[in-house]
Amino acid sequence: MSNTAIIGTVGVPASYGGFETLVENLIETEKVNYIVYCSSKNYPKKLSTYKNAKLVYIPLSANGISSVIYDAFSILHAIVFRKVNTLLILGVSGCFILPIIKKISSVKIITNIDGVEWRRDKWGRFAKKFLKWSEKIAVKNSNIVISDNKEIANYVCSEYMVNSQVIAYGGDHSLVFETKRCNDVENSESKYALALCRIEPENNVHVILESFSKVTKKLKFIGNWGSSDYGRSLKKKYSKYNNIEIIDPIYDVEQLNIIRSGCEFYVHGHSAGGTNPSLVEMMFFAKPIICFDCKYNRYTTFEQACYFRDLKDLIIKIESPKERTQGVKLKSLAEKHYTWNRIREQYEQLL
């Protein structure tokens, strides 16, 4: 049985984040001895075990610049003190240490490189260079590289001449209450569109809001509006529109799913990052989806969603009739490709 350390997340139990949700579902199995590294900064109450995993706490933050040291220290700790035979590394922040690890240990290294982080607009020039360098080291020093989207795999192949394993995310954890209740919710409110994301320019938040300011259709938009000047300025500008409801982050899964179930259609503005968990989750609700037109989103939805390129195009899509069959088809694809049982089995085959 594989003794595997999972590196690179805030930890479990998960409160947010795609990687954290991934780990929550991986450790459901009894086929692997998992050790999950967690940040003690996020867990006042420190469990020694959770589900089928042992937990180890590192007294560093897992986010921001400190994530580099947090990840690297976790890798070293797993090798020296836990004697694991496999490292499952989520993200590339701490991968600068892998050349050293390869010299002192025969541990198997599996790295999910995430979504080509260095290309994202939110990073400064130095951060982009560091992340690109870390990505290169991760790919060159891992036994197996995981890409969460076919477009990411294409990039890894063309950039580094390495074939990666494509494993996406599950989304069926989002369906936690009965179909009857979902139907009751759908009939309880006037029809509205839904958008849900981190409030960042690369997610086309400004485009989505501006498009709904030009139409009468109601929009509920959930996000971390207070976390940046970008978010605060957009909230101030668009809160005055009667058809636009700006909603702060919702961490209660049941409440969030009630809103998802009640929407008429979903608008997804992400332009970067590979397979986005919120898009995968939304596919399970059988709702029509309008996505920003990029290869990541087309691969995730198997070309079965609607796609917009700019403000004018999105306005047209919003005002066009929505076919319920599109949502049903997306749900069918999600049930085939994006269940956690399937994702878990794909990971276990690599360990």
N, C-alpha and C positions, 0 to 999 in steps of 0.2 A: 504493500500500500504506500502511495506517495506521501511524503511529508513535505508539505508545500507552504511556504510563507507568502502571504499576500502583502505587497508593499505599495504605498502610494496613495492611500485614501485617508480621510479624516478618521474613519473607523466605523465600527458597528456597535450597537444598533444604529442604522442609518437614519439621519434626519433630513438629508437633502443630498443631491448630487447623483449623476449617472453612474459613476464608478462605485459609490457607496451602495447604491441599489443593486448593482451587479454582484457585489460581494455578498450582500444579504441573501441573494438567491443561490449563489455558488455554494455557500456553506450549509445549504439544506441537505446536502448529500452526506452519507456515511461511508462513501467509497474512498474518500481522501482525508488525510489528517491535515487540516488547515490550521495555520497560525496566522492571525490577522493583526497587523501592526496598527495601533491607534494613537491618536494624539491625546495626551492627558489633559491638554488645554480645553478639550471639548467634552470631557467626561468626568464631572465631579464624582459621580458614582462609578467605580471601576470594577466591572465584572471580570472574573477570571476566565469564564467561558460564556459563549453565546451560541445558541443552536448547536451545531456540531464542530465548532471551532474554539481553539484557545486564543485568548487575547493578550497582547503585549503592549504596554503603554510607553510611549516616548515623550519626554517632557519638552516638546517643541511644537510649534504651530505647523500644521500640515498645509497651510496656504501662504501665498505670497513668496517672498524671497527665501524665507526660512524653510520652505518646502524642499529646497535643494539639499540642505543639511539633514532635514528630517528623513527624507527618502534614503540618502546615502548612509546615515547612521543605522536606519532600520535594516538595510541590506547587510551591513557589517555585523550587526547584532544577530541576525538570522543565521549567518554563516558560522560565526564564532561560538555563540552561546546556545543556539537551538539545533545546530547540526542538521539543517534541512537539506534535502536532496534536490529540491526544486524551488526556484524563485519565480513567482508570478508578479511582475512589476507593471503597475498601471500608471502610465504616463512616463515621461522621459527626464523629469527634473533632476533626479539623483543619479542618472545613468553615467555620469562622468567617471564614476568609481568602478565601472564594470571591467575595464582593462586590468585593473589590479585584482579584482575578484577572479578573473579568468586565470591569473597566474598562481593564485594561492588555493584555489578550490576547483573541484570538478563538478560543482553544482550545475544543474540544468537551468538555463535562464530563458524565460518566456516573457516577452514584453509586448504589452498593448500600447502602441505609440500614441493613442488618442487621435486627435483631429488635425494634424499638421499645425500645431500650436503656434509655431514661429511666424506663420503667415497672417495671424490675426491682427487687426488694426489696433486693438487695445494695448499692444505691447510697444514699448519704446525701442529705439534702434539697438541698444545694448542687449536688452532682453531677447529680442528677435535673434540676434547673433548667437547668444548663449543657447537658446532653445534649439536652433538649427544644429549647432555643434553637438548638443546632447542627443538630439534625434539621430544624428549620424553615428555617434558612439553606440547608442542603443541598438540600432539596426545591425551594425558590424560586429557587435559582441554578444548578441543573443542567439541562442540555439533556434528559437522560433520567434517570429515576429507576427503579431496579430494586428490586423486592420479591421476597423468596425464597418467599413463601407468599401464597395468595389472600387470606387474612385480613389480612395486612400491606397488600396492595394496597387492600383495602376501607377500611382505616384511613387510608391516605394520601389516598384520594379524599374521604372524609368530612371529614377534618381540614384538608386543604389545597386541595381541589378540583383535584387533579392526578391524571391517570391514569398509573399506573406500569406497567412491563413486569414480568410475573411470570416469573422464572427461578429454579428451585430449585437443588439440588446433585446431583452425580452420586454414585453409590455402588458402581459395578461395580469400582472399584479394590480393594475389599475381598476380591474373589474371586481369590486369587493361587495357589491350589493345587488339585490335581486332585479331581474328584468322588469317585474311588475312595478317596482319602485321607480326604475328608470322611466318607464312609460308615464307614470304619474307626474314625474318632474317635467317631462317634455310637454305635457298638456297644461301645466300650471302657470306658465308665464308667456308673455308675448315673445315672438321669435327674435333671437339675437345671434350675432356672430360672436366668436370667441377667439382671442389671441392670448398666448401664454408664453413668456420667455424672460430671460435676463434682459434688462433694459440696456442694450448696447447698440451702437450704430450698425454693426455688421448684421444685426437681426432685423434691419429695416423697420424699426419701430416708428420712426418719423414718417415713413412712407405709408404704413398702415393707418396711422392716426390721421394723416392728412387726407387719405382717400375716404375715410368715413366722415370726415368733416364736410365732404362734398356730396354726401348722399343722406338719405333718411333712415337707412337701416341701422338698427341699434348694435353697438359693439360693447362687449365686456372685455377689458384688457387687463390681465393679471401680470404683475411684475414687481421688481425691486426698484420702484421709482425714486426712493430716497437715497440710493447708493452712489449717485453721480450727479454732476451738474447737468449732464445730458438728460437724465431721467427727471430731475426736478424741473427743468425748464419745459420739457414736454408736458408734464403733469399740469403745470401752471397754465400753459397755452391751451390745452385741449379739454380741460375740466369744464370749461364754460359751455361746451356743446351738450345739448340735452340728450343726444343719442349716443354719447360716448361716456362709458362708466369706467373710470380709472380705479383699479382695485390693487391694494397692496398684496404682498405674497401671502399665499394660503398654504399652511403646512399641515392642516387637517385633511387627510386623504379623502375621507368620506365627503366632506364639504366640497372639495375640489372636484370630485367625481360627479356630484350633483350638478354642478355648473357645467361640466363637460357633457353630461347626458342631456341637459336641457337646451344646448345650443342648436341652431339650425345648420351652421357650417363652421369650419375652423380655418383660421388664416395663419400660415406659418411663414415667417419672414427670414428664417436663418439662411445665411449665404455661405457659411463656413462650418467646419468642424466634423465632417463625416456624417455618420448616422446619429441623428439627434433623438435622445430618449423620449422627449415630449411628443415628437411626431409619431414615433412607434406606438406610444401609449394611446394617442388619439385615434389611431387606425382601428383600435379594438372597439371604439364606440359607434362604428358604422355611420359616421357623419361625412358628408362631402368635405373635401379639403382643398384649399387654395394655397399653393406653395410658391415661394420665390423660385424662379427658374434657374436652377444650377444642377450640376451632375449629381451632387450628393443627394439632393431631394428626389431627383428622378429615379435614382437607383433604389432609394429607400421605399418609394411608393410604387416601384415597378411600372412607372410611366402611366399610372392609373388615376392620378390626381389632376386638378387644374393647376396651371402655372402662370405666374405673372412676371414681367420683366421690369416694369416701372410703374409710376403712379397712374398714368392714364390707363395702362393695361389692367391694373388692379381694380380701378373703378368699374371698368367694363365687366370684369369677372364678378364683382360684388353684386352688380345689378342684373346679371344674367340668371335665368332660372337654374336651380340646383336639382340634379337628378339624385334621388334617394339611392338608386342602384349603384351609383359610384361609391357611396359610403359602404354599402353592403359588400361590394367587390374588394374594397380596401380591407375590410374586416376579415374577409376570407383569406386574403393574402397574409395578413398579420397572424391569423391562427395557424397558418402553414409554416411561416418562417420565423416568427418572433415570440414564441412561447419560451418561458424560462426553462422548461424541461429540455427543450431542444438546445438552447444556448448552453445550459449546464453540461449536457452530454458532449457538446463540441469541445468545451474546455477540458473536460475529463479525459477525452481521447488524446489530448496533447501532453498531459502531465506524466 
